Amino acid sequence: MQVNFKNILLSLLIVFITLGCSPNQEKSYEPLYSETPIFVQKKVYVFGVHPLHNPKRLFEVYQPMVDYINAQLKGSELRLEASRNYAAYDKKLFDGYFDFSLPNPYQTVAAASKGYQIFGKMADDENFRGIILVRKDSGIEKVTDLRGKTVSYPAPTALAATMMPQWYMHENGLDINHDITNSYVGSQESSILNVFLGKSAAASTWPPPWRAFIKERPEIAEQVEIKWETSHLPNNGLIVREDVPADLLKNISKIIFSLHESKKGKEILSKMELSKYEKAQDSTYDSVRLFLKRFEKDVRPIMGGKLDNE
C-alpha cells in the first residue's frame, strides 16, 4: 500500500489551523483594555534634611510634610532621606546627591556655591539661636566656670547648636580651643543627654529640639536648665539643585509656602516647632556669611565643606 505523504501533511495542516482558531485559544490572547494606565513610573527626587534630630525622630517630624507634598504632585514624588550624622549629610550635600534639601544656614551658604539654589527658609528666625544647658546642681554661674570641663555639641558644622555657642563662650572670656574639651556627639539628643547624665558639664543645642526633647522626657527639665542663649541668625534654608525642573520647583514651593494656610499644614508645622516656611534668596544669608568669616578668623576653622566664596 502506497502512503500519500502529501495528503497526510495537508490533513495535519488543517488540524493545526483548526486548533489555532478555537474559541479557547482566541480568548487566551485577547488584549486587556483599561481607562487608566496599569503602571505609571514617577520620577523620584531625594529630599534630604540635615540631622537636627536623630533619624527616627526626623522621619516622624518630616515624613508627614513629604507625604502631603507627594499627594499633590503628578508624575513626580519626593523621597525623604535622613543621615546618620552631620558628616554623612555634609558629604551627600556637597557631592550634589540631594535634589532638594533643608540644611542649616552654614550648609545653605556653602551649598549655594556647589550647584544649589536657595529658594526658601524656615520662618521664626528668633528660634535660630544657640542655647547652653547645664545641670541645675552644677554650681556653674559664669562662662569661665567651664574651664577644665567638657562641653558637648551635636557636630562641628552645626551652626546654632555648636558654632554660635562657641562664639558666645569666646566672647565671654573662654578659649574654646584650650580651656575646655569639645565633645562632638553626633546629634542634638545626644548632646542634651550628655549633660543630663553628667558626661559633660554643659551641652549646646538650639530651641526646637530642646522643646521637643523635654516634652518627651519631662524628667530632663527637672534637672537641666538653659544657662545662656546666643543672639539669632536667619533660620534653616530650603535649597534645590540647579538641574531640577523649574516647574517642579514652582509646584513644590507653592505647597510648602502655603502649609500654614490649612489645618493639615498647621499640624505638620507644629511637629517642627515652626509657624511657616517663607521665600528666601541668596542675599537672605549675608549675615550668616559675615558670622562665619568672623568665626573662622577668631575661633576655629569650620570642619566640613569649606565656603568657596570667601
Buried (B, 14 or more C-beta within 10 A) or exposed (E): EEEEEEEEEEEEEEEEEEEEEEEEEEEEEEEEEEEEEEEEEEEEBBBBBBBBBBBEBBBEBBBBBBEBBBEEBEEBBBEBBBBEBBBEBBEBBBEBBBBBBBBBBBBBBBBBBBEBBBBBBBBBBEBBBBBBBBBEEBEBEEBEBBBEBBBBBBBBBBBBBBBBBBBBBBEEEBEBEEBBEBBBBBBBBBBBBBBBEEBBBBBBBBBBBBEBBBEEBEEBBEEBEEBBBBEBBBBBBBBBBEEBEEEBBEBBBEBBBEBBEEEEBBEBBEBBBBBBBBEBEBEBBEBBBEBBEEBBEEBBEBBBBEBEEE
